[in-house]
Amino acid sequence: MIEERGKVIEVKDDTALIRAAKTGACEKCVSKKVCKGITDTEMLIEALNPVGASVGDEVIFTVGASTVLKAGVTMYLLPLLAFIAGVVAGQVAGGSILPGWDADLLSAVLGFAFLVFTYAGLYACSRITERKRSYMPTIIRVV
């Protein structure tokens, strides 16, 4: 679990807008879409507010480790596997299914095509998961 500290600057319904310092963990975070950079050192984060924090409160918020792990697998491993599958499919298709075609060229084209389709699929899925609150940071306590 990644824990960070920030100050609540606005409360809306069951979420809060938090001003926090950027850390090294920010670049790898799955929830960075809900964060808005103010400067190079500060950001605004929209987080779930189950503890009822108020404007001006110093809070600790968190993103679950499993969420970060799932995001890493989804963003790095899945496209790599899709690229490899495209290359293998190109070698198989070029060698036996489409004789006369250059297997290496077909492998490169299919590898990149699978990669592009995977990223397009991930983009579409990210639009869906943006609406889910399971990836949002959560305030766990008021300091």
CORMO-V784361 format. One record per residue. RES is the residue in three letters. PHI is phi in whole degrees, 0 to 359 (999 if undefined). Layout:
((RES PHI) (RES PHI))
This chain:
((MET 999) (ILE 265) (GLU 249) (GLU 226) (ARG 242) (GLY 199) (LYS 241) (VAL 288) (ILE 245) (GLU 200) (VAL 238) (LYS 229) (ASP 48) (ASP 253) (THR 234) (ALA 224) (LEU 263) (ILE 242) (ARG 263) (ALA 218) (ALA 280) (LYS 286) (THR 235) (GLY 296) (ALA 289) (CYS 299) (GLU 293) (LYS 263) (CYS 282) (VAL 290) (SER 268) (LYS 294) (LYS 292) (VAL 270) (CYS 260) (LYS 239) (GLY 288) (ILE 267) (THR 225) (ASP 290) (THR 246) (GLU 232) (MET 214) (LEU 251) (ILE 236) (GLU 267) (ALA 228) (LEU 295) (ASN 236) (PRO 287) (VAL 269) (GLY 73) (ALA 296) (SER 250) (VAL 302) (GLY 95) (ASP 288) (GLU 273) (VAL 231) (ILE 251) (PHE 238) (THR 217) (VAL 235) (GLY 296) (ALA 296) (SER 294) (THR 295) (VAL 295) (LEU 296) (LYS 300) (ALA 295) (GLY 297) (VAL 297) (THR 294) (MET 278) (TYR 247) (LEU 285) (LEU 300) (PRO 297) (LEU 297) (LEU 296) (ALA 295) (PHE 298) (ILE 298) (ALA 298) (GLY 295) (VAL 295) (VAL 296) (ALA 299) (GLY 295) (GLN 294) (VAL 293) (ALA 293) (GLY 289) (GLY 275) (SER 239) (ILE 279) (LEU 240) (PRO 297) (GLY 99) (TRP 274) (ASP 286) (ALA 296) (ASP 292) (LEU 295) (LEU 297) (SER 298) (ALA 297) (VAL 296) (LEU 294) (GLY 301) (PHE 290) (ALA 295) (PHE 298) (LEU 296) (VAL 296) (PHE 296) (THR 294) (TYR 295) (ALA 296) (GLY 296) (LEU 296) (TYR 297) (ALA 297) (CYS 294) (SER 293) (ARG 295) (ILE 288) (THR 288) (GLU 300) (ARG 283) (LYS 282) (ARG 264) (SER 293) (TYR 265) (MET 284) (PRO 298) (THR 230) (ILE 286) (ILE 255) (ARG 194) (VAL 265) (VAL 271))
